[in-house]
Every structure is written in C-alpha cells, then in structure tokens.
Amino acid sequence: MRNTHIPSLAIAAILTLASCQKSDVPQAATAQAETSEPRDPFSRITADELLTKMTEARAGSLKLAIFDNNGLDTYKEGHIPGATWVQYDEIKASDLPADKGTMLVFYCYNEHCHASHIGARSAVKLGYSKVFVLPIGITGWKKAGKAIEKSG
C-alpha cells in the first residue's frame, strides 16, 4: 500500500513556509509544527482577548508575558507592546518567566506561520500550563488596528 499523504504534506509545508515571511522558519520546522502532534498542548487567543489580558496585567491582576517568534528584523519593525523577541526554536527556561503560572502568549507573522506553535510547545515542555498562541500573528494584530511598538 502506497502512502499518498507524503506529497500533500510536503506541499503544505512549502506553502506554509512561503507565508511565514521574514520569520526565518526552516521548512523542516514548519512541517514538524503541522505533523508532530495531533493535538496542540496550548490554547488560542484572539487579539481582543489578548488586549484585555494586557490591560489586566498592567493593572496588576494578571502575570502575562508575550513572545514574538518572528525574525528579529520583523520584531524591530513592529511588535505587540511589551512583547519580547525570542528565537522560536531555541527557547530555554531562562527565556521565560520564573513563575510557571504566568500566562504566556506566543505569536509570529500570520495564521499560516507556525513558529509560534513551536515556541508554545517548548514552553509547555518546560512546565508552563497557561500557554497560548495568537494565530493571526503580527499581521492580523496590525490589521485589527491594534497598537504596535518598534525597536531600534
């Protein structure tokens, strides 16, 4: 019996990589993000929900950390206010808050980019339980009219 799904997965990985502009995501990592686990160990959050959580964090009622998993140039061009850039495939405990009860949100370029999924999976493996991905990425965040900040 021949496996006819392999060419489809390869095409999907290539198309996903092409849509992950400026995020420096290698094809193998993108394919892994789509196929390595049947169910994601993290949740999804919308732009409006994240904005609400950011307000709660500023008020001191929530511990929140936001991580940009785009390429460093894309991060510098504009990122979600307060977000920290972290290399999506090299996340280690020292990159994340010491308090594992902190809500973590990862994002990348757009809904076709999966660098944030890889980052989120790393956080879950490191013992964090409140892990989220903003699927629309920075592109959707800007499209929704949300504020960004730039870095040198």
C-alpha positions, -999 to +999 in steps of 0.1 A: +000+000+000+014+034-010+013+064+013-002+092-008-002+117+020+036+124+019+034+147-012+005+166+002+024+172+035+054+184+016+033+208-005+016+221+027+049+226+044+063+246+014+031+268+012+032+274+050+069+284+048+062+308+020+035+326+040+058+329+071+075+360+057+106+372+074+103+347+103+133+326+094+114+294+098+131+264+081+109+240+061+116+211+084+104+231+115+073+241+097+065+205+087+072+194+123+048+220+136+020+207+114+026+170+119+044+162+151+015+162+175-022+155+167-035+179+193-018+211+203-008+213+240-017+250+241-047+272+236-055+300+211-063+336+220-078+364+198-064+399+195-093+414+216-088+388+243-051+395+244-057+432+246-080+426+276-053+404+293-027+431+286-050+456+305-053+431+334-016+427+335-010+465+336-035+467+365-015+440+383-042+414+384-025+390+359+010+378+352+015+379+314+044+375+291+042+380+253+068+365+230+074+374+194+086+345+173+092+363+141+126+371+127+145+398+146+141+423+118+103+418+117+103+422+155+122+455+153+099+468+126+069+465+149+057+442+176+029+439+202+036+464+230+056+447+258+065+416+237+099+401+240+117+386+210+128+350+214+141+326+188+112+302+184+133+270+181+158+278+208+136+286+238+150+277+271+138+282+307+160+313+311+140+330+283+107+326+302+094+339+335+104+320+366+068+318+377+053+289+357+018+302+365+024+332+343+002+334+312+024+331+281+014+342+246+034+334+215+028+349+181+046+350+147+038+365+113+003+353+104-021+324+106+000+304+081+032+307+101+038+281+128+069+294+145+047+305+175+034+269+178+069+256+181+077+282+208+045+274+227+052+237+226+087+244+241+071+264+269+046+235+277+076+210+277+093+233+302+063+230+326+041+261+318+004+254+318-011+288+307+003+288+272-015+305+242-008+313+206-022+343+188-029+326+155-034+359+134+002+369+143+015+404+140-001+408+106-036+402+120-028+423+150-020+453+128-050+446+105-072+447+136-059+483+143-041+473+175-011+493+186+025+482+179+058+494+192+092+495+174+127+487+185+160+502+174 
